[in-house]
Amino acid sequence: MNERTFIDPEKFALSFAKSALIKNVSNEELTKNAKKFLLSYLTAYYLTIDFNSIERENFNSKNTKQFEDMTFEELLNRVGKLNKY
């Protein structure tokens, strides 16, 4: 993946600020919690990209059998292989 990630600072800051208010985060903990929030965001973001890529490779490829054409056993085997990633 050669594309750069851009996070809209305003949207991110608003989301974090709302979360911090709900959790009643102290001023001393704001930076620490903002870093955790950003780490959570980026982790979820990249896991989603990885998942979408794996799904595209395994279920939309013209070289493989399509999901709806698989037997239950074939589907179980395919899912088993995906869990090894």
ZALUM-98014 format. One line per 5 residues: number of its first residue (from 0); their letters; for each residue x, y, z of N, C-alpha, C, O, CB. Coordinates in pm, whole numbers, padded with zeros to 5 digits. Glycine has a CB too. Example, Ala and Ser with C-alpha at 12.3 -4.5 7.8 and 13.67 -1.06 7.14 Angstrom:
2
0	as	01319/-00569/00780/01230/-00450/00780/01320/-00330/00780/01424/-00332/00846/01131/-00447/00905 | 01285/-00225/00708/01367/-00106/00714/01290/00003/00787/01341/00114/00804/01408/-00060/00572
//
This chain:
85
0	mnert	00084/-00117/00000/00000/00000/00000/00089/00124/00000/00161/00150/00096/-00096/-00001/00121 | 00084/00198/-00107/00169/00315/-00122/00095/00446/-00097/00155/00553/-00100/00229/00317/-00259 | -00034/00438/-00073/-00110/00559/-00049/-00089/00610/00093/-00074/00532/00187/-00259/00535/-00075 | -00087/00740/00106/-00073/00800/00239/-00210/00811/00303/-00311/00827/00235/-00005/00939/00230 | -00212/00803/00434/-00335/00816/00510/-00354/00961/00549/-00262/01024/00601/-00335/00724/00634
5	fidpe	-00472/01013/00523/-00503/01148/00566/-00621/01142/00663/-00726/01087/00630/-00535/01240/00444 | -00601/01198/00779/-00708/01207/00878/-00751/01351/00884/-00668/01440/00905/-00662/01155/01019 | -00879/01375/00867/-00930/01511/00877/-00915/01556/01022/-00985/01504/01109/-01079/01520/00829 | -00826/01652/01049/-00799/01692/01187/-00923/01744/01259/-00942/01718/01378/-00692/01798/01190 | -01008/01817/01189/-01127/01873/01254/-01224/01762/01295/-01274/01763/01408/-01198/01972/01161
10	kfals	-01251/01668/01205/-01342/01558/01237/-01286/01472/01350/-01358/01432/01442/-01367/01471/01113 | -01156/01444/01342/-01094/01362/01445/-01101/01432/01580/-01137/01371/01681/-00948/01330/01409 | -01066/01561/01582/-01067/01637/01707/-01207/01645/01766/-01224/01632/01888/-01011/01779/01684 | -01308/01666/01682/-01445/01672/01733/-01489/01538/01792/-01552/01534/01897/-01542/01713/01621 | -01454/01430/01724/-01489/01297/01776/-01421/01272/01909/-01484/01223/02003/-01449/01188/01676
15	faksa	-01292/01307/01917/-01222/01286/02043/-01279/01375/02153/-01298/01330/02266/-01072/01314/02025 | -01305/01501/02121/-01357/01594/02222/-01490/01544/02277/-01513/01550/02398/-01374/01735/02162 | -01579/01495/02191/-01707/01442/02237/-01684/01321/02328/-01748/01309/02433/-01796/01401/02116 | -01594/01233/02288/-01563/01115/02367/-01504/01154/02503/-01542/01097/02606/-01465/01024/02292 | -01414/01251/02503/-01350/01295/02628/-01452/01357/02723/-01443/01339/02844/-01237/01396/02599
20	liknv	-01548/01431/02668/-01652/01491/02752/-01742/01385/02814/-01775/01391/02932/-01736/01590/02670 | -01780/01288/02734/-01868/01180/02783/-01798/01102/02894/-01860/01066/02994/-01908/01085/02668 | -01668/01076/02875/-01592/00999/02974/-01539/01085/03087/-01477/01035/03181/-01477/00927/02906 | -01562/01215/03078/-01517/01310/03181/-01366/01296/03206/-01322/01281/03320/-01595/01286/03313 | -01288/01302/03097/-01143/01289/03104/-01083/01414/03167/-01119/01526/03131/-01083/01264/02962
25	sneel	-00992/01394/03261/-00928/01507/03328/-00829/01575/03234/-00783/01515/03137/-00856/01461/03458 | -00796/01700/03262/-00700/01774/03181/-00565/01705/03176/-00497/01707/03073/-00683/01915/03235 | -00526/01642/03286/-00398/01574/03292/-00393/01450/03200/-00286/01410/03155/-00368/01534/03435 | -00508/01393/03175/-00515/01270/03096/-00549/01294/02948/-00552/01199/02870/-00618/01177/03156 | -00574/01418/02909/-00620/01445/02772/-00522/01396/02665/-00562/01327/02572/-00642/01594/02754
30	tknak	-00395/01430/02677/-00297/01391/02576/-00284/01239/02569/-00283/01181/02460/-00160/01454/02605 | -00276/01175/02683/-00265/01030/02689/-00387/00965/02622/-00373/00871/02544/-00251/00981/02835 | -00505/01015/02653/-00627/00958/02595/-00640/00990/02447/-00692/00909/02370/-00749/01010/02669 | -00593/01108/02405/-00597/01142/02262/-00509/01045/02184/-00545/01002/02074/-00551/01288/02239 | -00392/01010/02239/-00304/00914/02173/-00369/00776/02164/-00358/00709/02062/-00170/00905/02248
35	kflls	-00435/00735/02271/-00505/00606/02269/-00618/00607/02166/-00638/00509/02093/-00562/00573/02409 | -00690/00718/02159/-00800/00733/02064/-00746/00723/01921/-00804/00654/01837/-00873/00868/02085 | -00635/00792/01894/-00574/00789/01761/-00523/00649/01729/-00541/00601/01617/-00458/00890/01752 | -00460/00583/01825/-00413/00446/01804/-00529/00353/01773/-00519/00269/01683/-00338/00396/01928 | -00638/00367/01845/-00757/00284/01820/-00812/00310/01681/-00847/00217/01608/-00865/00310/01925
40	yltay	-00820/00436/01645/-00872/00475/01513/-00787/00414/01402/-00839/00352/01310/-00875/00629/01500 | -00655/00433/01411/-00566/00384/01305/-00564/00232/01300/-00557/00174/01191/-00425/00437/01327 | -00569/00167/01414/-00573/00021/01417/-00697/-00030/01345/-00688/-00118/01259/-00570/-00031/01561 | -00812/00025/01379/-00937/-00016/01314/-00934/00016/01165/-00980/-00063/01083/-01057/00053/01381 | -00881/00131/01130/-00874/00175/00990/-00793/00075/00907/-00839/00029/00803/-00812/00316/00981
45	yltid	-00672/00043/00953/-00586/-00046/00875/-00633/-00191/00879/-00612/-00263/00782/-00445/-00037/00925 | -00693/-00234/00987/-00751/-00369/00990/-00863/-00381/00887/-00877/-00484/00822/-00804/-00403/01130 | -00942/-00276/00875/-01051/-00275/00777/-00996/-00280/00635/-01049/-00353/00551/-01138/-00151/00795 | -00892/-00204/00608/-00830/-00207/00475/-00776/-00346/00447/-00796/-00399/00338/-00717/-00102/00465 | -00707/-00407/00544/-00655/-00543/00526/-00768/-00642/00500/-00758/-00726/00410/-00575/-00587/00649
50	fnsie	-00876/-00631/00578/-00989/-00722/00561/-01048/-00707/00420/-01073/-00807/00352/-01097/-00694/00667 | -01071/-00583/00379/-01130/-00560/00246/-01041/-00616/00136/-01091/-00671/00037/-01154/-00411/00224 | -00911/-00600/00151/-00817/-00652/00052/-00823/-00805/00046/-00829/-00863/-00062/-00674/-00606/00083 | -00821/-00869/00162/-00827/-01015/00168/-00960/-01065/00112/-00964/-01164/00039/-00808/-01064/00313 | -01068/-00998/00148/-01198/-01039/00096/-01203/-01026/-00055/-01253/-01115/-00124/-01310/-00955/00160
55	renfn	-01152/-00915/-00107/-01151/-00893/-00251/-01071/-01003/-00322/-01113/-01054/-00426/-01093/-00754/-00285 | -00957/-01038/-00266/-00872/-01143/-00325/-00939/-01279/-00321/-00925/-01358/-00415/-00739/-01150/-00252 | -01011/-01307/-00213/-01064/-01442/-00194/-01206/-01463/-00242/-01246/-01576/-00269/-01058/-01476/-00052 | -01282/-01358/-00255/-01421/-01377/-00293/-01461/-01308/-00422/-01571/-01332/-00472/-01509/-01329/-00184 | -01377/-01226/-00476/-01413/-01155/-00599/-01318/-01187/-00714/-01333/-01131/-00823/-01415/-01007/-00574
60	skntk	-01223/-01273/-00692/-01126/-01306/-00795/-01191/-01389/-00905/-01273/-01477/-00877/-01007/-01381/-00736 | -01155/-01361/-01027/-01210/-01437/-01140/-01148/-01577/-01147/-01201/-01666/-01214/-01186/-01362/-01272 | -01035/-01596/-01078/-00968/-01726/-01080/-01020/-01822/-00974/-00983/-01939/-00975/-00820/-01706/-01062 | -01104/-01774/-00884/-01155/-01861/-00779/-01306/-01874/-00791/-01374/-01792/-00853/-01117/-01809/-00641 | -01355/-01978/-00731/-01498/-02003/-00730/-01568/-01895/-00649/-01520/-01857/-00542/-01528/-02142/-00673
65	qfedm	-01678/-01847/-00697/-01753/-01744/-00627/-01822/-01801/-00504/-01858/-01919/-00500/-01856/-01680/-00722 | -01841/-01717/-00405/-01901/-01754/-00277/-02030/-01833/-00296/-02049/-01938/-00234/-01928/-01629/-00194 | -02118/-01784/-00380/-02248/-01849/-00395/-02239/-01985/-00465/-02333/-02064/-00458/-02342/-01758/-00473 | -02127/-02012/-00532/-02110/-02140/-00602/-02036/-02244/-00519/-02020/-02358/-00564/-02035/-02117/-00731 | -01992/-02208/-00399/-01916/-02301/-00315/-02009/-02395/-00239/-02121/-02360/-00203/-01828/-02224/-00218
70	tfeel	-01957/-02516/-00215/-02027/-02605/-00123/-01995/-02557/00018/-01907/-02474/00038/-01985/-02756/-00145 | -02067/-02609/00114/-02042/-02570/00253/-01900/-02607/00294/-01834/-02530/00363/-02145/-02637/00347 | -01854/-02723/00253/-01718/-02769/00284/-01613/-02676/00223/-01515/-02642/00289/-01697/-02913/00234 | -01634/-02635/00099/-01540/-02542/00035/-01537/-02408/00108/-01431/-02348/00126/-01578/-02521/-00113 | -01653/-02364/00148/-01660/-02237/00222/-01587/-02247/00355/-01514/-02156/00392/-01807/-02198/00245
75	lnrvg	-01605/-02358/00428/-01534/-02377/00554/-01383/-02377/00532/-01308/-02318/00611/-01577/-02508/00620 | -01338/-02443/00427/-01194/-02445/00397/-01143/-02305/00365/-01035/-02267/00411/-01165/-02539/00280 | -01219/-02229/00288/-01178/-02093/00252/-01169/-02006/00375/-01073/-01931/00392/-01276/-02032/00151 | -01268/-02014/00462/-01266/-01934/00585/-01152/-01977/00674/-01089/-01892/00738/-01399/-01947/00661 | -01123/-02106/00680/-01009/-02155/00758/-00878/-02097/00709/-00793/-02060/00790/-01004/-02306/00752
80	klnky	-00861/-02088/00578/-00740/-02027/00522/-00733/-01879/00555/-00625/-01827/00583/-00735/-02047/00371 | -00845/-01810/00553/-00846/-01667/00585/-00806/-01642/00730/-00743/-01541/00761/-00985/-01608/00558 | -00843/-01733/00818/-00810/-01716/00960/-00661/-01731/00987/-00615/-01695/01095/-00887/-01817/01045 | -00586/-01782/00893/-00442/-01798/00911/-00366/-01668/00885/-00248/-01661/00917/-00391/-01908/00818 | -00431/-01566/00828/-00364/-01438/00798/-00320/-01371/00922/-00263/-01263/00916/-00454/-01347/00721
//
